[in-house]
Amino acid sequence: MIIYGSGFAPKPASVVFALALVALLLTQVALLWKRGQTLGKIAMGIRIVRVDTLANGGFVTNVLLRTFLNSVITAIPILGPLYGLADALLIFKADRRCLHDHLAKTCVIVVPRA
C-alpha cells in the first residue's frame, strides 16, 4: 500500500472497478435515452415506449422519470419500501405496468425480430 501524506492511495483494482462501473452506468443511460433499452432489455428483446405514441420516450421519460425518480422515491425512509413493494406488485395487473411505468406514462413492449 502506498501512503501519500495523511491519506492512502486507492488500489489499482479499485480504480479499474470504479471506472468499469461508471462506463456501465453511462452505457445504460445512453441506451435508455436513445433506444429505450438497457443491455438486459436488448438481450430479452423488449424496450420501453410511451403509452400514447409507442415511440421511445427519450432522456426525460426513460432516464429521469422512469429510472431516476423511481430511485429517489424508493430511497425515502418509510415511504420508499412501501412504494417499492407497490411498484413490484403492480406487475401482476392485466396491463403489466408497474408504478414507475404509470408515473412516466410508459410501457414495455416486445421488439419484433428482424
Secondary structure by P-SEA (a helix, b strand, c coil): cccccccccccaaaaaaaaaaaaaaaaaaaaaacccccaaaaaacbbbbbcccccccccccccccccaaaaaaaacaaaaaaaaaaaaacccccccccaaaaaacbbbbbcccc
